[in-house]
Amino acid sequence: MDLNFTAEELAFRHEIRQWVADNLPADISHKVRHSLRLTRDDHQRWAKILGKKGWLGWGWPQQFGGPGWNAIQRHLFEEECALAGAPRVIPFGPVMVAPVIMAFGTPEQQARFLPGIASGEVWWSQGYSEPGAGSDLASLKCRAERRGDKYIVNGQKTWTTLGQYGEWIFCLVRTSSEGKPQTGISFLLIDMKSPGITVRPIILMDGEHEVNEVWFDNVEVPAENLIGEENKGWTYAKYLLAHERTNIADVNRAKRELERLKRLAKDEGLWDDQRFRDQIALLEVDIVALEMMVLRVLSAEKSGKQSLDVAGLLKIRGSEIQQRYTELMMLAAGPLARAYIHEAMEAGWQGDVALPAQLLPLAGTYFNVRKTTIYGGSNEVQRNIVAQTVLGS
């Protein structure tokens, strides 16, 4: 296994770095680096810039309009975007539902839905979790009843990230109560402008409106929006979750935030504290180890070898690392790690220079990241899966 990049790969990295430097809007990069609130327009603007280049679906094969990059090229693209201060691409469209449509959708569904995802024009949301059906997703109750050429959907989804912006939502719905719970689930694509859909905000501890409840009251969905076969949605959901868990690991953002942590420690006079610096060193070792794991998987994929299914393991380590660097940032700033005060931050207190510690919205980020070990399949469940499928125990 060779983890060194080839000359061609290094040239590709340089090409990506230059393009991002030339095309990433400075105001968006400024917000990302200073943890300022990103608006829907900010996300959509960057998505459309990538879409125009044909890179919003950077993991897509050429037959569906993607660049057809190999695993190493995809990794380098993600890394250069993160290091440049680009916002994370909202994954629900290009990273999550698109691969499902490619793998299990009809040619008509592919022609209908993929172009809007690739261009960044259409905002997708994810309808999986429900009250009482999170880690135990098979117990979901949101029901879709087939009536002629349409489904009638009733029920509720919760923790729908940025659902207030959603134009379409992909949902797991119950179409049968017979047999095992997993065998009665279907995968539906639903227009969020449909009559009967209500989106209600869930306001978080930092005052932010990131997640939502989504209610379905006799919502009519054309049967042609069913992906694959009825009652086979659990298979498609598992396929999608493998993409989500790898995405959650986000080693590239961890590398960027590590450098931010070091700057914060120096600004607050903690860089000379040996115990605190030891904690930063331990974190850096874990980030490097996570990156080596990612590169190991990519190396196996590039060579055509069958790699172990380590999506769950990447999710475990990546989410724990995210929590650790937010904890260390809170410790570095101490009582000054106040919650995000939108009005003050957006009034321009920080000017054009790096934010002083007392203005960094660290508390909000800290609380927000506590969820990463839960969503996408809780880490406790993932450890059981890893033990069974990877370790064989």
C-alpha positions as CSV (number, residue, x, y, z in Angstrom):
1,M,0.0,0.0,0.0
2,D,1.5,3.3,-1.1
3,L,0.1,6.4,0.6
4,N,2.2,8.8,-1.3
5,F,0.6,10.9,-4.0
6,T,1.9,10.6,-7.6
7,A,3.1,13.5,-9.7
8,E,-0.1,13.4,-11.6
9,E,-2.1,13.5,-8.4
10,L,-0.1,16.5,-7.0
11,A,-0.6,18.3,-10.3
12,F,-4.4,17.6,-9.9
13,R,-4.2,19.0,-6.4
14,H,-2.6,22.2,-7.7
15,E,-5.3,22.6,-10.4
16,I,-8.1,22.3,-7.8
17,R,-6.3,24.6,-5.4
18,Q,-5.9,27.3,-8.1
19,W,-9.5,27.0,-9.3
20,V,-10.9,27.2,-5.7
21,A,-8.7,30.3,-5.0
22,D,-10.1,31.9,-8.2
23,N,-13.7,31.1,-7.7
24,L,-14.6,30.8,-4.0
25,P,-16.3,34.1,-3.0
26,A,-14.2,35.9,-0.4
27,D,-17.2,36.8,1.7
28,I,-18.2,33.1,2.0
29,S,-14.7,32.0,2.9
30,H,-14.5,34.8,5.5
31,K,-17.7,33.5,7.1
32,V,-16.5,29.9,7.2
33,R,-13.1,30.8,8.7
34,H,-14.7,33.0,11.4
35,S,-17.7,30.7,12.1
36,L,-20.2,33.2,11.0
37,R,-23.7,32.2,10.0
38,L,-24.0,31.0,6.5
39,T,-27.3,31.9,4.8
40,R,-29.2,29.8,2.3
41,D,-27.9,32.1,-0.4
42,D,-24.3,31.5,0.7
43,H,-24.7,27.8,0.4
44,Q,-26.6,28.0,-2.9
45,R,-24.2,30.4,-4.4
46,W,-21.2,28.1,-3.8
47,A,-23.2,25.1,-4.9
48,K,-24.1,26.8,-8.2
49,I,-20.5,27.8,-8.8
50,L,-19.5,24.2,-8.4
51,G,-22.4,23.1,-10.5
52,K,-21.5,25.3,-13.4
53,K,-18.0,23.7,-13.4
54,G,-19.6,20.3,-13.2
55,W,-18.0,19.6,-9.7
56,L,-21.0,19.7,-7.4
57,G,-21.4,16.0,-8.1
58,W,-17.7,15.5,-7.6
59,G,-18.2,11.9,-6.8
60,W,-20.4,11.1,-9.7
61,P,-19.5,9.0,-12.8
62,Q,-19.3,10.7,-16.1
63,Q,-22.4,9.0,-17.4
64,F,-24.5,11.0,-14.9
65,G,-22.8,14.3,-15.6
66,G,-20.0,14.0,-13.0
67,P,-16.2,14.5,-13.6
68,G,-15.6,10.7,-13.2
69,W,-12.8,11.3,-10.7
70,N,-11.2,8.3,-9.0
71,A,-11.2,8.0,-5.2
72,I,-7.9,9.9,-4.7
73,Q,-9.0,12.8,-6.9
74,R,-12.2,13.1,-4.9
75,H,-10.3,13.2,-1.7
76,L,-8.0,15.9,-2.9
77,F,-10.9,18.0,-4.1
78,E,-12.6,17.8,-0.7
79,E,-9.4,18.6,1.1
80,E,-8.5,21.6,-1.0
81,C,-12.1,23.0,-0.7
82,A,-11.9,22.6,3.1
83,L,-8.5,24.2,3.5
84,A,-9.5,27.1,1.4
85,G,-12.5,27.9,3.7
86,A,-15.2,26.7,1.4
87,P,-18.5,25.7,3.1
88,R,-19.4,22.1,3.3
89,V,-21.6,21.1,0.4
90,I,-25.0,20.3,1.8
91,P,-24.9,16.6,1.2
92,F,-28.5,15.6,1.0
93,G,-28.7,16.0,-2.8
94,P,-25.3,15.3,-4.4
95,V,-23.9,13.0,-1.8
96,M,-26.9,11.1,-0.4
97,V,-30.0,10.9,-2.6
98,A,-28.2,11.2,-6.0
99,P,-26.2,7.9,-5.6
100,V,-29.5,6.1,-4.7
101,I,-31.2,7.5,-7.8
102,M,-28.3,6.4,-9.9
103,A,-28.2,2.9,-8.5
104,F,-31.9,2.2,-8.1
105,G,-33.9,4.8,-10.0
106,T,-35.4,4.4,-13.4
107,P,-33.9,6.2,-16.4
108,E,-36.8,8.6,-16.3
109,Q,-36.2,9.4,-12.6
110,Q,-32.5,9.9,-13.3
111,A,-33.3,12.3,-16.2
112,R,-35.8,14.2,-14.1
113,F,-33.9,14.6,-10.8
114,L,-30.2,14.4,-11.3
115,P,-29.7,17.6,-13.4
116,G,-31.3,19.8,-10.7
117,I,-29.0,18.3,-8.1
118,A,-25.9,18.6,-10.2
119,S,-26.5,22.3,-11.0
120,G,-27.2,23.2,-7.4
121,E,-30.6,24.6,-8.3
122,V,-32.7,22.2,-6.2
123,W,-32.3,21.9,-2.4
124,W,-33.0,18.5,-1.0
125,S,-33.8,17.4,2.6
126,Q,-33.6,14.1,4.3
127,G,-36.7,12.5,5.9
128,Y,-35.5,9.6,8.0
129,S,-35.7,10.2,11.8
130,E,-39.0,10.3,13.6
131,P,-39.9,10.7,17.3
132,G,-39.0,7.2,18.6
133,A,-37.3,6.2,15.4
134,G,-33.8,7.5,15.3
135,S,-31.1,4.9,15.8
136,D,-33.8,2.3,15.6
137,L,-34.9,3.5,12.2
138,A,-36.8,0.3,11.3
139,S,-39.5,1.3,13.8
140,L,-40.6,4.3,11.8
141,K,-44.3,5.0,11.5
142,C,-44.8,7.6,8.8
143,R,-47.1,5.8,6.5
144,A,-47.7,5.8,2.7
145,E,-50.9,4.1,1.5
146,R,-51.1,3.3,-2.2
147,R,-54.3,4.5,-3.9
148,G,-54.2,4.0,-7.6
149,D,-51.4,6.0,-9.2
150,K,-50.4,7.9,-6.0
151,Y,-49.4,7.4,-2.4
152,I,-51.2,9.2,0.5
153,V,-48.5,10.0,3.1
154,N,-49.3,10.7,6.8
155,G,-46.9,11.1,9.7
156,Q,-44.0,13.0,11.0
157,K,-40.3,13.4,10.5
158,T,-38.0,15.2,12.9
159,W,-34.5,16.7,13.2
160,T,-34.8,17.5,9.5
161,T,-31.6,19.5,8.9
162,L,-32.2,22.8,7.0
163,G,-35.7,21.5,6.1
164,Q,-36.9,25.1,6.1
165,Y,-35.0,25.5,2.8
166,G,-36.0,22.2,1.3
167,E,-37.7,22.0,-2.1
168,W,-37.7,18.2,-2.3
169,I,-37.3,15.6,0.5
170,F,-36.4,11.9,0.2
171,C,-38.3,9.9,2.8
172,L,-38.5,6.5,4.3
173,V,-42.1,5.6,4.7
174,R,-44.0,2.5,5.9
175,T,-46.0,0.8,3.2
176,S,-46.5,-2.5,4.9
177,S,-46.8,-3.8,8.5
178,E,-46.4,-7.4,7.7
179,G,-43.2,-9.4,8.5
180,K,-40.1,-7.8,9.9
181,P,-40.2,-4.0,10.3
182,Q,-37.4,-3.6,7.7
183,T,-39.4,-5.4,5.0
184,G,-42.3,-2.9,5.0
185,I,-40.4,0.3,4.2
186,S,-40.3,2.2,0.9
187,F,-38.2,5.1,-0.4
188,L,-40.3,8.1,-1.7
189,L,-39.3,11.4,-3.3
190,I,-41.7,14.1,-2.2
191,D,-42.1,17.7,-3.5
192,M,-42.1,19.9,-0.3
193,K,-44.5,22.3,-2.0
194,S,-47.2,19.6,-1.9
195,P,-50.4,20.5,0.0
196,G,-50.4,19.0,3.5
197,I,-46.7,19.4,4.3
198,T,-45.9,21.6,7.3
199,V,-42.4,22.5,8.4
200,R,-42.0,23.6,12.1
201,P,-38.7,24.9,13.4
202,I,-36.8,23.3,16.3
203,I,-34.7,26.1,17.9
204,L,-31.4,24.9,19.4
205,M,-29.6,26.0,22.5
206,D,-27.6,28.6,20.6
207,G,-30.8,30.1,19.2
208,E,-30.1,28.7,15.8
209,H,-32.8,27.3,13.5
210,E,-31.0,24.4,11.9
211,V,-33.4,21.5,12.4
212,N,-37.1,21.0,12.0
213,E,-40.2,18.9,12.3
214,V,-41.9,18.0,9.1
215,W,-45.5,16.9,9.2
216,F,-47.4,15.1,6.4
217,D,-51.2,15.4,6.4
218,N,-52.8,13.4,3.6
219,V,-50.0,14.4,1.2
220,E,-50.5,13.1,-2.3
221,V,-47.3,11.7,-3.9
222,P,-47.3,10.3,-7.5
223,A,-46.4,6.6,-7.5
224,E,-43.8,7.4,-10.1
225,N,-41.8,9.0,-7.3
226,L,-41.2,5.6,-5.7
227,I,-37.5,4.6,-5.9
228,G,-37.0,1.0,-6.8
229,E,-39.5,-1.5,-5.5
230,E,-42.2,-1.0,-2.9
231,N,-41.1,-2.4,0.6
232,K,-37.5,-2.5,-0.5
233,G,-36.6,0.9,0.9
234,W,-34.5,-0.5,3.7
235,T,-31.9,-1.8,1.2
236,Y,-31.7,1.6,-0.4
237,A,-31.5,3.3,3.0
238,K,-28.5,1.2,4.0
239,Y,-26.8,2.1,0.7
240,L,-27.3,5.8,1.4
241,L,-26.2,5.5,5.0
242,A,-22.8,4.2,3.9
243,H,-22.3,7.5,2.0
244,E,-23.6,9.6,5.0
245,R,-21.3,7.9,7.5
246,T,-18.2,8.4,5.4
247,N,-19.2,12.0,4.9
248,I,-19.6,12.6,8.6
249,A,-16.0,11.6,9.2
250,D,-14.9,14.8,7.4
251,V,-11.2,14.5,8.0
252,N,-10.5,17.6,5.9
253,R,-12.6,19.9,8.1
254,A,-10.9,18.4,11.1
255,K,-7.5,19.4,9.7
256,R,-8.7,22.9,9.1
257,E,-10.2,23.2,12.6
258,L,-7.0,21.8,14.2
259,E,-5.1,24.8,12.8
260,R,-7.7,27.1,14.1
261,L,-7.4,25.5,17.6
262,K,-3.6,26.1,17.5
263,R,-4.1,29.8,16.6
264,L,-6.7,30.1,19.4
265,A,-4.3,28.5,22.0
266,K,-1.5,30.9,21.0
267,D,-3.8,33.9,21.1
268,E,-5.0,32.9,24.6
269,G,-1.5,32.2,26.0
270,L,-2.1,28.4,26.3
271,W,0.5,27.3,23.8
272,D,3.2,27.2,26.5
273,D,1.0,25.2,28.8
274,Q,2.5,21.7,28.4
275,R,-0.6,19.8,29.4
276,F,-2.9,21.7,27.0
277,R,-0.3,21.3,24.2
278,D,-0.3,17.6,24.9
279,Q,-4.0,17.5,24.3
280,I,-3.6,19.2,21.0
281,A,-0.8,16.8,20.1
282,L,-3.0,13.8,20.9
283,L,-5.8,15.3,18.8
284,E,-3.4,15.8,15.9
285,V,-2.2,12.2,16.1
286,D,-5.8,11.0,15.9
287,I,-6.5,13.2,12.9
288,V,-3.5,11.9,11.1
289,A,-4.5,8.3,12.0
290,L,-8.0,9.1,10.6
291,E,-6.5,10.5,7.4
292,M,-4.3,7.4,7.0
293,M,-7.4,5.2,7.4
294,V,-9.2,7.3,4.7
295,L,-6.2,7.0,2.4
296,R,-5.9,3.3,3.0
297,V,-9.5,2.9,1.9
298,L,-8.9,5.1,-1.1
299,S,-5.7,3.2,-2.0
300,A,-7.6,-0.1,-2.0
301,E,-10.4,1.4,-4.1
302,K,-7.9,2.9,-6.6
303,S,-6.1,-0.5,-7.0
304,G,-9.4,-2.3,-7.5
305,K,-9.0,-4.3,-4.3
306,Q,-12.0,-5.1,-2.1
307,S,-11.6,-2.8,1.0
308,L,-13.2,-3.6,4.3
309,D,-16.5,-1.9,4.9
310,V,-15.2,0.7,7.4
311,A,-17.8,3.4,6.9
312,G,-19.0,2.9,10.4
313,L,-15.5,3.0,11.8
314,L,-14.8,6.3,9.9
315,K,-18.0,7.7,11.3
316,I,-17.1,6.8,14.9
317,R,-13.6,8.2,14.8
318,G,-14.5,11.3,12.8
319,S,-17.4,12.3,15.0
320,E,-15.4,11.8,18.2
321,I,-12.6,14.0,16.8
322,Q,-15.1,16.8,16.0
323,Q,-16.3,16.8,19.5
324,R,-12.8,16.8,20.9
325,Y,-11.6,19.9,18.9
326,T,-14.7,21.8,19.9
327,E,-14.1,20.9,23.6
328,L,-10.5,22.1,23.4
329,M,-11.5,25.3,21.8
330,M,-14.0,25.9,24.6
331,L,-11.3,25.2,27.1
332,A,-8.9,27.6,25.4
333,A,-11.3,30.5,25.4
334,G,-12.6,29.8,28.9
335,P,-15.6,32.0,30.0
336,L,-15.2,34.0,26.8
337,A,-16.5,31.1,24.7
338,R,-19.9,32.8,24.6
339,A,-22.8,31.7,22.6
340,Y,-23.4,32.9,19.1
341,I,-24.9,36.5,19.2
342,H,-26.1,36.9,15.6
343,E,-26.8,40.6,15.7
344,A,-23.4,41.4,17.2
345,M,-21.4,39.2,14.9
346,E,-23.2,40.3,11.8
347,A,-22.9,44.0,12.7
348,G,-19.2,43.6,11.9
349,W,-17.6,43.7,15.3
350,Q,-14.7,41.6,14.1
351,G,-13.8,43.9,11.2
352,D,-11.5,42.4,8.6
353,V,-9.1,40.7,11.0
354,A,-9.2,37.4,12.7
355,L,-11.8,37.2,15.5
356,P,-10.5,37.7,19.0
357,A,-11.4,34.9,21.3
358,Q,-14.2,36.8,23.1
359,L,-16.1,37.1,19.9
360,L,-15.8,33.5,18.7
361,P,-19.1,31.6,18.8
362,L,-17.5,28.6,20.3
363,A,-20.4,27.6,22.7
364,G,-22.9,27.2,19.9
365,T,-20.5,25.1,17.8
366,Y,-19.7,22.9,20.9
367,F,-23.4,22.2,21.6
368,N,-24.2,21.6,18.0
369,V,-21.4,19.1,17.5
370,R,-22.7,16.9,20.4
371,K,-25.1,15.4,18.0
372,T,-22.5,14.0,15.6
373,T,-22.1,10.8,17.6
374,I,-25.8,10.2,17.3
375,Y,-27.0,11.0,13.8
376,G,-26.2,8.8,10.9
377,G,-26.4,5.8,13.3
378,S,-25.3,6.2,16.9
379,N,-21.7,5.3,17.7
380,E,-22.8,2.6,20.1
381,V,-24.7,0.9,17.3
382,Q,-21.8,1.5,14.9
383,R,-19.4,-0.3,17.2
384,N,-21.6,-3.3,17.2
385,I,-21.7,-3.3,13.4
386,V,-17.9,-2.9,13.1
387,A,-17.4,-5.7,15.5
388,Q,-19.6,-8.0,13.4
389,T,-18.6,-7.0,9.9
390,V,-15.0,-5.9,10.2
391,L,-13.6,-7.8,13.2
392,G,-15.8,-10.8,12.7
393,S,-16.7,-11.1,16.4
